[in-house]
Amino acid sequence: MWERVQAIARDLDVEVEQLAEIALRFCLSHPTASVVIPGMRSTRNVERNVRAAAAGALEASQLAALRRHRWIVDS
């Protein structure tokens, strides 16, 4: 699992610590999503979540990079 996290960060050219922000922005990238409701345990979390939301949707190139990492589960 750690290798997968590192690969995603590498493909997006971000630090692993930025992946929570990327996850929020990924949710906001869907055309029908206008808000996400993340957990917040500290003022720092709130501030970071607000910055992520203000940054808006991910770029098309970032979404394409993430698409390569999707998990397909057979039911």
PyMOL Python script that loads the backbone (N, CA, C, O; Angstrom):
from pymol import cmd

cmd.read_pdbstr("""\
ATOM      1  N   MET A   1       0.824  -1.186   0.000  1.00  0.00           N
ATOM      2  CA  MET A   1       0.000   0.000   0.000  1.00  0.00           C
ATOM      3  C   MET A   1       0.877   1.262   0.000  1.00  0.00           C
ATOM      4  O   MET A   1       0.584   2.214  -0.724  1.00  0.00           O
ATOM      5  N   TRP A   2       1.941   1.277   0.799  1.00  0.00           N
ATOM      6  CA  TRP A   2       2.832   2.436   0.861  1.00  0.00           C
ATOM      7  C   TRP A   2       3.451   2.713  -0.500  1.00  0.00           C
ATOM      8  O   TRP A   2       3.621   3.868  -0.892  1.00  0.00           O
ATOM      9  N   GLU A   3       3.789   1.643  -1.220  1.00  0.00           N
ATOM     10  CA  GLU A   3       4.372   1.811  -2.547  1.00  0.00           C
ATOM     11  C   GLU A   3       3.374   2.495  -3.481  1.00  0.00           C
ATOM     12  O   GLU A   3       3.758   3.323  -4.307  1.00  0.00           O
ATOM     13  N   ARG A   4       2.112   2.152  -3.349  1.00  0.00           N
ATOM     14  CA  ARG A   4       1.070   2.752  -4.184  1.00  0.00           C
ATOM     15  C   ARG A   4       0.944   4.245  -3.871  1.00  0.00           C
ATOM     16  O   ARG A   4       0.834   5.064  -4.783  1.00  0.00           O
ATOM     17  N   VAL A   5       0.959   4.594  -2.598  1.00  0.00           N
ATOM     18  CA  VAL A   5       0.887   5.999  -2.175  1.00  0.00           C
ATOM     19  C   VAL A   5       2.066   6.773  -2.750  1.00  0.00           C
ATOM     20  O   VAL A   5       1.895   7.866  -3.289  1.00  0.00           O
ATOM     21  N   GLN A   6       3.245   6.211  -2.633  1.00  0.00           N
ATOM     22  CA  GLN A   6       4.435   6.876  -3.156  1.00  0.00           C
ATOM     23  C   GLN A   6       4.361   7.042  -4.674  1.00  0.00           C
ATOM     24  O   GLN A   6       4.781   8.069  -5.209  1.00  0.00           O
ATOM     25  N   ALA A   7       3.834   6.045  -5.360  1.00  0.00           N
ATOM     26  CA  ALA A   7       3.717   6.124  -6.820  1.00  0.00           C
ATOM     27  C   ALA A   7       2.745   7.233  -7.223  1.00  0.00           C
ATOM     28  O   ALA A   7       2.997   7.965  -8.180  1.00  0.00           O
ATOM     29  N   ILE A   8       1.644   7.354  -6.498  1.00  0.00           N
ATOM     30  CA  ILE A   8       0.678   8.417  -6.799  1.00  0.00           C
ATOM     31  C   ILE A   8       1.324   9.779  -6.588  1.00  0.00           C
ATOM     32  O   ILE A   8       1.211  10.661  -7.440  1.00  0.00           O
ATOM     33  N   ALA A   9       1.997   9.953  -5.460  1.00  0.00           N
ATOM     34  CA  ALA A   9       2.669  11.233  -5.179  1.00  0.00           C
ATOM     35  C   ALA A   9       3.709  11.536  -6.254  1.00  0.00           C
ATOM     36  O   ALA A   9       3.826  12.675  -6.707  1.00  0.00           O
ATOM     37  N   ARG A  10       4.449  10.533  -6.652  1.00  0.00           N
ATOM     38  CA  ARG A  10       5.485  10.720  -7.679  1.00  0.00           C
ATOM     39  C   ARG A  10       4.851  11.126  -9.019  1.00  0.00           C
ATOM     40  O   ARG A  10       5.330  12.047  -9.681  1.00  0.00           O
ATOM     41  N   ASP A  11       3.780  10.440  -9.409  1.00  0.00           N
ATOM     42  CA  ASP A  11       3.132  10.748 -10.688  1.00  0.00           C
ATOM     43  C   ASP A  11       2.493  12.135 -10.693  1.00  0.00           C
ATOM     44  O   ASP A  11       2.388  12.766 -11.745  1.00  0.00           O
ATOM     45  N   LEU A  12       2.070  12.609  -9.529  1.00  0.00           N
ATOM     46  CA  LEU A  12       1.476  13.948  -9.438  1.00  0.00           C
ATOM     47  C   LEU A  12       2.528  15.019  -9.167  1.00  0.00           C
ATOM     48  O   LEU A  12       2.229  16.213  -9.186  1.00  0.00           O
ATOM     49  N   ASP A  13       3.758  14.583  -8.916  1.00  0.00           N
ATOM     50  CA  ASP A  13       4.859  15.490  -8.588  1.00  0.00           C
ATOM     51  C   ASP A  13       4.531  16.328  -7.350  1.00  0.00           C
ATOM     52  O   ASP A  13       4.701  17.547  -7.340  1.00  0.00           O
ATOM     53  N   VAL A  14       4.050  15.631  -6.292  1.00  0.00           N
ATOM     54  CA  VAL A  14       3.751  16.271  -5.007  1.00  0.00           C
ATOM     55  C   VAL A  14       4.375  15.446  -3.892  1.00  0.00           C
ATOM     56  O   VAL A  14       4.768  14.297  -4.094  1.00  0.00           O
ATOM     57  N   GLU A  15       4.458  16.038  -2.733  1.00  0.00           N
ATOM     58  CA  GLU A  15       4.912  15.310  -1.549  1.00  0.00           C
ATOM     59  C   GLU A  15       3.764  14.444  -1.031  1.00  0.00           C
ATOM     60  O   GLU A  15       2.596  14.786  -1.217  1.00  0.00           O
ATOM     61  N   VAL A  16       4.085  13.344  -0.393  1.00  0.00           N
ATOM     62  CA  VAL A  16       3.065  12.461   0.178  1.00  0.00           C
ATOM     63  C   VAL A  16       2.144  13.238   1.112  1.00  0.00           C
ATOM     64  O   VAL A  16       0.946  12.961   1.174  1.00  0.00           O
ATOM     65  N   GLU A  17       2.694  14.204   1.834  1.00  0.00           N
ATOM     66  CA  GLU A  17       1.914  14.990   2.782  1.00  0.00           C
ATOM     67  C   GLU A  17       0.828  15.822   2.094  1.00  0.00           C
ATOM     68  O   GLU A  17      -0.103  16.283   2.754  1.00  0.00           O
ATOM     69  N   GLN A  18       0.933  16.017   0.797  1.00  0.00           N
ATOM     70  CA  GLN A  18      -0.048  16.805   0.051  1.00  0.00           C
ATOM     71  C   GLN A  18      -1.218  15.971  -0.455  1.00  0.00           C
ATOM     72  O   GLN A  18      -2.153  16.518  -1.039  1.00  0.00           O
ATOM     73  N   LEU A  19      -1.186  14.666  -0.245  1.00  0.00           N
ATOM     74  CA  LEU A  19      -2.213  13.809  -0.821  1.00  0.00           C
ATOM     75  C   LEU A  19      -3.593  14.011  -0.203  1.00  0.00           C
ATOM     76  O   LEU A  19      -4.598  13.765  -0.871  1.00  0.00           O
ATOM     77  N   ALA A  20      -3.672  14.449   1.046  1.00  0.00           N
ATOM     78  CA  ALA A  20      -4.985  14.735   1.631  1.00  0.00           C
ATOM     79  C   ALA A  20      -5.635  15.895   0.880  1.00  0.00           C
ATOM     80  O   ALA A  20      -6.831  15.860   0.591  1.00  0.00           O
ATOM     81  N   GLU A  21      -4.846  16.918   0.566  1.00  0.00           N
ATOM     82  CA  GLU A  21      -5.357  18.043  -0.221  1.00  0.00           C
ATOM     83  C   GLU A  21      -5.779  17.569  -1.607  1.00  0.00           C
ATOM     84  O   GLU A  21      -6.827  17.971  -2.112  1.00  0.00           O
ATOM     85  N   ILE A  22      -4.972  16.723  -2.216  1.00  0.00           N
ATOM     86  CA  ILE A  22      -5.286  16.190  -3.534  1.00  0.00           C
ATOM     87  C   ILE A  22      -6.601  15.415  -3.488  1.00  0.00           C
ATOM     88  O   ILE A  22      -7.410  15.511  -4.411  1.00  0.00           O
ATOM     89  N   ALA A  23      -6.817  14.650  -2.422  1.00  0.00           N
ATOM     90  CA  ALA A  23      -8.047  13.873  -2.294  1.00  0.00           C
ATOM     91  C   ALA A  23      -9.271  14.777  -2.236  1.00  0.00           C
ATOM     92  O   ALA A  23     -10.285  14.496  -2.876  1.00  0.00           O
ATOM     93  N   LEU A  24      -9.181  15.861  -1.473  1.00  0.00           N
ATOM     94  CA  LEU A  24     -10.296  16.805  -1.403  1.00  0.00           C
ATOM     95  C   LEU A  24     -10.547  17.450  -2.768  1.00  0.00           C
ATOM     96  O   LEU A  24     -11.688  17.570  -3.214  1.00  0.00           O
ATOM     97  N   ARG A  25      -9.477  17.853  -3.407  1.00  0.00           N
ATOM     98  CA  ARG A  25      -9.609  18.487  -4.715  1.00  0.00           C
ATOM     99  C   ARG A  25     -10.121  17.501  -5.768  1.00  0.00           C
ATOM    100  O   ARG A  25     -10.834  17.891  -6.692  1.00  0.00           O
ATOM    101  N   PHE A  26      -9.754  16.220  -5.628  1.00  0.00           N
ATOM    102  CA  PHE A  26     -10.269  15.190  -6.527  1.00  0.00           C
ATOM    103  C   PHE A  26     -11.792  15.125  -6.417  1.00  0.00           C
ATOM    104  O   PHE A  26     -12.491  15.077  -7.430  1.00  0.00           O
ATOM    105  N   CYS A  27     -12.300  15.124  -5.190  1.00  0.00           N
ATOM    106  CA  CYS A  27     -13.758  15.103  -4.988  1.00  0.00           C
ATOM    107  C   CYS A  27     -14.413  16.324  -5.618  1.00  0.00           C
ATOM    108  O   CYS A  27     -15.479  16.217  -6.224  1.00  0.00           O
ATOM    109  N   LEU A  28     -13.785  17.474  -5.477  1.00  0.00           N
ATOM    110  CA  LEU A  28     -14.332  18.702  -6.041  1.00  0.00           C
ATOM    111  C   LEU A  28     -14.208  18.753  -7.567  1.00  0.00           C
ATOM    112  O   LEU A  28     -14.807  19.615  -8.211  1.00  0.00           O
ATOM    113  N   SER A  29     -13.446  17.850  -8.133  1.00  0.00           N
ATOM    114  CA  SER A  29     -13.252  17.825  -9.580  1.00  0.00           C
ATOM    115  C   SER A  29     -14.451  17.232 -10.312  1.00  0.00           C
ATOM    116  O   SER A  29     -14.595  17.418 -11.520  1.00  0.00           O
ATOM    117  N   HIS A  30     -15.297  16.532  -9.599  1.00  0.00           N
ATOM    118  CA  HIS A  30     -16.476  15.955 -10.239  1.00  0.00           C
ATOM    119  C   HIS A  30     -17.474  17.076 -10.498  1.00  0.00           C
ATOM    120  O   HIS A  30     -17.738  17.882  -9.606  1.00  0.00           O
ATOM    121  N   PRO A  31     -18.028  17.141 -11.696  1.00  0.00           N
ATOM    122  CA  PRO A  31     -18.887  18.279 -12.053  1.00  0.00           C
ATOM    123  C   PRO A  31     -20.127  18.438 -11.177  1.00  0.00           C
ATOM    124  O   PRO A  31     -20.673  19.538 -11.093  1.00  0.00           O
ATOM    125  N   THR A  32     -20.579  17.388 -10.532  1.00  0.00           N
ATOM    126  CA  THR A  32     -21.774  17.521  -9.691  1.00  0.00           C
ATOM    127  C   THR A  32     -21.448  17.808  -8.232  1.00  0.00           C
ATOM    128  O   THR A  32     -22.357  18.002  -7.425  1.00  0.00           O
ATOM    129  N   ALA A  33     -20.168  17.839  -7.882  1.00  0.00           N
ATOM    130  CA  ALA A  33     -19.770  18.116  -6.492  1.00  0.00           C
ATOM    131  C   ALA A  33     -19.461  19.593  -6.325  1.00  0.00           C
ATOM    132  O   ALA A  33     -18.687  20.172  -7.087  1.00  0.00           O
ATOM    133  N   SER A  34     -20.070  20.182  -5.329  1.00  0.00           N
ATOM    134  CA  SER A  34     -19.770  21.591  -5.044  1.00  0.00           C
ATOM    135  C   SER A  34     -19.204  21.766  -3.648  1.00  0.00           C
ATOM    136  O   SER A  34     -18.766  22.857  -3.283  1.00  0.00           O
ATOM    137  N   VAL A  35     -19.210  20.702  -2.870  1.00  0.00           N
ATOM    138  CA  VAL A  35     -18.701  20.780  -1.507  1.00  0.00           C
ATOM    139  C   VAL A  35     -18.252  19.384  -1.064  1.00  0.00           C
ATOM    140  O   VAL A  35     -18.799  18.373  -1.504  1.00  0.00           O
ATOM    141  N   VAL A  36     -17.268  19.351  -0.201  1.00  0.00           N
ATOM    142  CA  VAL A  36     -16.860  18.120   0.471  1.00  0.00           C
ATOM    143  C   VAL A  36     -16.879  18.410   1.962  1.00  0.00           C
ATOM    144  O   VAL A  36     -16.677  19.551   2.379  1.00  0.00           O
ATOM    145  N   ILE A  37     -17.118  17.397   2.755  1.00  0.00           N
ATOM    146  CA  ILE A  37     -17.183  17.589   4.204  1.00  0.00           C
ATOM    147  C   ILE A  37     -16.122  16.692   4.852  1.00  0.00           C
ATOM    148  O   ILE A  37     -16.411  15.563   5.249  1.00  0.00           O
ATOM    149  N   PRO A  38     -14.897  17.206   4.953  1.00  0.00           N
ATOM    150  CA  PRO A  38     -13.821  16.410   5.551  1.00  0.00           C
ATOM    151  C   PRO A  38     -13.853  16.504   7.074  1.00  0.00           C
ATOM    152  O   PRO A  38     -14.443  17.427   7.636  1.00  0.00           O
ATOM    153  N   GLY A  39     -13.221  15.555   7.728  1.00  0.00           N
ATOM    154  CA  GLY A  39     -13.062  15.630   9.175  1.00  0.00           C
ATOM    155  C   GLY A  39     -12.046  16.694   9.533  1.00  0.00           C
ATOM    156  O   GLY A  39     -11.126  16.973   8.765  1.00  0.00           O
ATOM    157  N   MET A  40     -12.216  17.282  10.698  1.00  0.00           N
ATOM    158  CA  MET A  40     -11.313  18.346  11.136  1.00  0.00           C
ATOM    159  C   MET A  40     -11.035  18.175  12.623  1.00  0.00           C
ATOM    160  O   MET A  40     -11.937  18.320  13.449  1.00  0.00           O
ATOM    161  N   ARG A  41      -9.805  17.870  12.958  1.00  0.00           N
ATOM    162  CA  ARG A  41      -9.437  17.654  14.351  1.00  0.00           C
ATOM    163  C   ARG A  41      -8.697  18.829  14.969  1.00  0.00           C
ATOM    164  O   ARG A  41      -8.519  18.896  16.185  1.00  0.00           O
ATOM    165  N   SER A  42      -8.272  19.748  14.122  1.00  0.00           N
ATOM    166  CA  SER A  42      -7.505  20.881  14.650  1.00  0.00           C
ATOM    167  C   SER A  42      -7.708  22.098  13.757  1.00  0.00           C
ATOM    168  O   SER A  42      -8.195  21.991  12.632  1.00  0.00           O
ATOM    169  N   THR A  43      -7.330  23.237  14.274  1.00  0.00           N
ATOM    170  CA  THR A  43      -7.393  24.466  13.480  1.00  0.00           C
ATOM    171  C   THR A  43      -6.538  24.321  12.234  1.00  0.00           C
ATOM    172  O   THR A  43      -6.921  24.787  11.161  1.00  0.00           O
ATOM    173  N   ARG A  44      -5.395  23.685  12.364  1.00  0.00           N
ATOM    174  CA  ARG A  44      -4.514  23.472  11.204  1.00  0.00           C
ATOM    175  C   ARG A  44      -5.221  22.684  10.116  1.00  0.00           C
ATOM    176  O   ARG A  44      -5.091  23.008   8.936  1.00  0.00           O
ATOM    177  N   ASN A  45      -5.978  21.637  10.501  1.00  0.00           N
ATOM    178  CA  ASN A  45      -6.735  20.860   9.520  1.00  0.00           C
ATOM    179  C   ASN A  45      -7.766  21.731   8.817  1.00  0.00           C
ATOM    180  O   ASN A  45      -7.929  21.641   7.600  1.00  0.00           O
ATOM    181  N   VAL A  46      -8.451  22.561   9.564  1.00  0.00           N
ATOM    182  CA  VAL A  46      -9.463  23.444   8.967  1.00  0.00           C
ATOM    183  C   VAL A  46      -8.803  24.371   7.959  1.00  0.00           C
ATOM    184  O   VAL A  46      -9.303  24.535   6.847  1.00  0.00           O
ATOM    185  N   GLU A  47      -7.693  24.972   8.336  1.00  0.00           N
ATOM    186  CA  GLU A  47      -6.996  25.900   7.444  1.00  0.00           C
ATOM    187  C   GLU A  47      -6.536  25.201   6.171  1.00  0.00           C
ATOM    188  O   GLU A  47      -6.672  25.746   5.075  1.00  0.00           O
ATOM    189  N   ARG A  48      -5.998  24.010   6.312  1.00  0.00           N
ATOM    190  CA  ARG A  48      -5.527  23.271   5.137  1.00  0.00           C
ATOM    191  C   ARG A  48      -6.689  22.866   4.239  1.00  0.00           C
ATOM    192  O   ARG A  48      -6.575  22.911   3.014  1.00  0.00           O
ATOM    193  N   ASN A  49      -7.801  22.472   4.842  1.00  0.00           N
ATOM    194  CA  ASN A  49      -8.972  22.083   4.058  1.00  0.00           C
ATOM    195  C   ASN A  49      -9.544  23.276   3.305  1.00  0.00           C
ATOM    196  O   ASN A  49      -9.976  23.138   2.161  1.00  0.00           O
ATOM    197  N   VAL A  50      -9.550  24.437   3.934  1.00  0.00           N
ATOM    198  CA  VAL A  50     -10.048  25.649   3.269  1.00  0.00           C
ATOM    199  C   VAL A  50      -9.152  25.992   2.085  1.00  0.00           C
ATOM    200  O   VAL A  50      -9.648  26.343   1.014  1.00  0.00           O
ATOM    201  N   ARG A  51      -7.830  25.895   2.267  1.00  0.00           N
ATOM    202  CA  ARG A  51      -6.899  26.170   1.158  1.00  0.00           C
ATOM    203  C   ARG A  51      -7.115  25.180   0.014  1.00  0.00           C
ATOM    204  O   ARG A  51      -7.070  25.560  -1.156  1.00  0.00           O
ATOM    205  N   ALA A  52      -7.349  23.908   0.353  1.00  0.00           N
ATOM    206  CA  ALA A  52      -7.572  22.902  -0.687  1.00  0.00           C
ATOM    207  C   ALA A  52      -8.842  23.214  -1.460  1.00  0.00           C
ATOM    208  O   ALA A  52      -8.861  23.134  -2.688  1.00  0.00           O
ATOM    209  N   ALA A  53      -9.900  23.568  -0.748  1.00  0.00           N
ATOM    210  CA  ALA A  53     -11.162  23.895  -1.416  1.00  0.00           C
ATOM    211  C   ALA A  53     -11.006  25.135  -2.287  1.00  0.00           C
ATOM    212  O   ALA A  53     -11.550  25.194  -3.390  1.00  0.00           O
ATOM    213  N   ALA A  54     -10.275  26.109  -1.803  1.00  0.00           N
ATOM    214  CA  ALA A  54     -10.064  27.345  -2.568  1.00  0.00           C
ATOM    215  C   ALA A  54      -9.257  27.073  -3.838  1.00  0.00           C
ATOM    216  O   ALA A  54      -9.419  27.776  -4.836  1.00  0.00           O
ATOM    217  N   ALA A  55      -8.395  26.065  -3.806  1.00  0.00           N
ATOM    218  CA  ALA A  55      -7.592  25.719  -4.979  1.00  0.00           C
ATOM    219  C   ALA A  55      -8.464  25.120  -6.082  1.00  0.00           C
ATOM    220  O   ALA A  55      -8.098  25.160  -7.257  1.00  0.00           O
ATOM    221  N   GLY A  56      -9.608  24.569  -5.706  1.00  0.00           N
ATOM    222  CA  GLY A  56     -10.556  24.067  -6.688  1.00  0.00           C
ATOM    223  C   GLY A  56     -10.199  22.715  -7.268  1.00  0.00           C
ATOM    224  O   GLY A  56      -9.384  21.973  -6.720  1.00  0.00           O
ATOM    225  N   ALA A  57     -10.817  22.419  -8.371  1.00  0.00           N
ATOM    226  CA  ALA A  57     -10.668  21.127  -9.034  1.00  0.00           C
ATOM    227  C   ALA A  57      -9.226  20.898  -9.484  1.00  0.00           C
ATOM    228  O   ALA A  57      -8.459  21.837  -9.691  1.00  0.00           O
ATOM    229  N   LEU A  58      -8.892  19.638  -9.625  1.00  0.00           N
ATOM    230  CA  LEU A  58      -7.575  19.273 -10.142  1.00  0.00           C
ATOM    231  C   LEU A  58      -7.509  19.566 -11.638  1.00  0.00           C
ATOM    232  O   LEU A  58      -8.533  19.654 -12.315  1.00  0.00           O
ATOM    233  N   GLU A  59      -6.310  19.713 -12.127  1.00  0.00           N
ATOM    234  CA  GLU A  59      -6.091  19.912 -13.564  1.00  0.00           C
ATOM    235  C   GLU A  59      -6.345  18.586 -14.298  1.00  0.00           C
ATOM    236  O   GLU A  59      -6.246  17.506 -13.714  1.00  0.00           O
ATOM    237  N   ALA A  60      -6.669  18.695 -15.563  1.00  0.00           N
ATOM    238  CA  ALA A  60      -6.937  17.505 -16.376  1.00  0.00           C
ATOM    239  C   ALA A  60      -5.757  16.532 -16.351  1.00  0.00           C
ATOM    240  O   ALA A  60      -5.954  15.317 -16.320  1.00  0.00           O
ATOM    241  N   SER A  61      -4.546  17.058 -16.364  1.00  0.00           N
ATOM    242  CA  SER A  61      -3.364  16.183 -16.346  1.00  0.00           C
ATOM    243  C   SER A  61      -3.255  15.426 -15.022  1.00  0.00           C
ATOM    244  O   SER A  61      -2.824  14.273 -14.999  1.00  0.00           O
ATOM    245  N   GLN A  62      -3.642  16.069 -13.925  1.00  0.00           N
ATOM    246  CA  GLN A  62      -3.618  15.402 -12.625  1.00  0.00           C
ATOM    247  C   GLN A  62      -4.687  14.313 -12.568  1.00  0.00           C
ATOM    248  O   GLN A  62      -4.438  13.220 -12.058  1.00  0.00           O
ATOM    249  N   LEU A  63      -5.871  14.609 -13.090  1.00  0.00           N
ATOM    250  CA  LEU A  63      -6.926  13.604 -13.117  1.00  0.00           C
ATOM    251  C   LEU A  63      -6.524  12.410 -13.978  1.00  0.00           C
ATOM    252  O   LEU A  63      -6.826  11.267 -13.635  1.00  0.00           O
ATOM    253  N   ALA A  64      -5.849  12.667 -15.083  1.00  0.00           N
ATOM    254  CA  ALA A  64      -5.376  11.579 -15.950  1.00  0.00           C
ATOM    255  C   ALA A  64      -4.349  10.725 -15.214  1.00  0.00           C
ATOM    256  O   ALA A  64      -4.366   9.499 -15.326  1.00  0.00           O
ATOM    257  N   ALA A  65      -3.456  11.367 -14.462  1.00  0.00           N
ATOM    258  CA  ALA A  65      -2.455  10.619 -13.694  1.00  0.00           C
ATOM    259  C   ALA A  65      -3.136   9.756 -12.636  1.00  0.00           C
ATOM    260  O   ALA A  65      -2.749   8.606 -12.430  1.00  0.00           O
ATOM    261  N   LEU A  66      -4.131  10.297 -11.976  1.00  0.00           N
ATOM    262  CA  LEU A  66      -4.846   9.529 -10.954  1.00  0.00           C
ATOM    263  C   LEU A  66      -5.624   8.370 -11.567  1.00  0.00           C
ATOM    264  O   LEU A  66      -5.730   7.303 -10.961  1.00  0.00           O
ATOM    265  N   ARG A  67      -6.160   8.570 -12.746  1.00  0.00           N
ATOM    266  CA  ARG A  67      -6.926   7.520 -13.420  1.00  0.00           C
ATOM    267  C   ARG A  67      -6.067   6.269 -13.611  1.00  0.00           C
ATOM    268  O   ARG A  67      -6.578   5.151 -13.551  1.00  0.00           O
ATOM    269  N   ARG A  68      -4.789   6.451 -13.836  1.00  0.00           N
ATOM    270  CA  ARG A  68      -3.891   5.301 -14.020  1.00  0.00           C
ATOM    271  C   ARG A  68      -3.740   4.476 -12.734  1.00  0.00           C
ATOM    272  O   ARG A  68      -3.295   3.329 -12.781  1.00  0.00           O
ATOM    273  N   HIS A  69      -4.109   5.057 -11.597  1.00  0.00           N
ATOM    274  CA  HIS A  69      -3.953   4.366 -10.313  1.00  0.00           C
ATOM    275  C   HIS A  69      -5.264   3.809  -9.762  1.00  0.00           C
ATOM    276  O   HIS A  69      -5.295   3.300  -8.642  1.00  0.00           O
ATOM    277  N   ARG A  70      -6.324   3.900 -10.523  1.00  0.00           N
ATOM    278  CA  ARG A  70      -7.616   3.444 -10.001  1.00  0.00           C
ATOM    279  C   ARG A  70      -7.593   1.947  -9.743  1.00  0.00           C
ATOM    280  O   ARG A  70      -6.897   1.189 -10.418  1.00  0.00           O
ATOM    281  N   TRP A  71      -8.367   1.545  -8.753  1.00  0.00           N
ATOM    282  CA  TRP A  71      -8.500   0.138  -8.403  1.00  0.00           C
ATOM    283  C   TRP A  71      -9.780  -0.370  -9.026  1.00  0.00           C
ATOM    284  O   TRP A  71     -10.849   0.205  -8.821  1.00  0.00           O
ATOM    285  N   ILE A  72      -9.678  -1.424  -9.773  1.00  0.00           N
ATOM    286  CA  ILE A  72     -10.854  -2.038 -10.365  1.00  0.00           C
ATOM    287  C   ILE A  72     -11.115  -3.322  -9.579  1.00  0.00           C
ATOM    288  O   ILE A  72     -10.280  -4.226  -9.525  1.00  0.00           O
ATOM    289  N   VAL A  73     -12.287  -3.370  -8.979  1.00  0.00           N
ATOM    290  CA  VAL A  73     -12.648  -4.515  -8.133  1.00  0.00           C
ATOM    291  C   VAL A  73     -13.708  -5.322  -8.856  1.00  0.00           C
ATOM    292  O   VAL A  73     -14.744  -4.794  -9.260  1.00  0.00           O
ATOM    293  N   ASP A  74     -13.439  -6.603  -9.012  1.00  0.00           N
ATOM    294  CA  ASP A  74     -14.445  -7.493  -9.599  1.00  0.00           C
ATOM    295  C   ASP A  74     -15.444  -7.852  -8.519  1.00  0.00           C
ATOM    296  O   ASP A  74     -15.070  -8.179  -7.393  1.00  0.00           O
ATOM    297  N   SER A  75     -16.720  -7.787  -8.871  1.00  0.00           N
ATOM    298  CA  SER A  75     -17.740  -8.142  -7.878  1.00  0.00           C
ATOM    299  C   SER A  75     -18.217  -9.556  -8.013  1.00  0.00           C
ATOM    300  O   SER A  75     -19.074  -9.994  -7.246  1.00  0.00           O
TER     301      SER A  75
END
""", "prot")
cmd.dss("prot")
cmd.show_as("cartoon", "prot")
cmd.util.cbc("prot")
cmd.orient("prot")
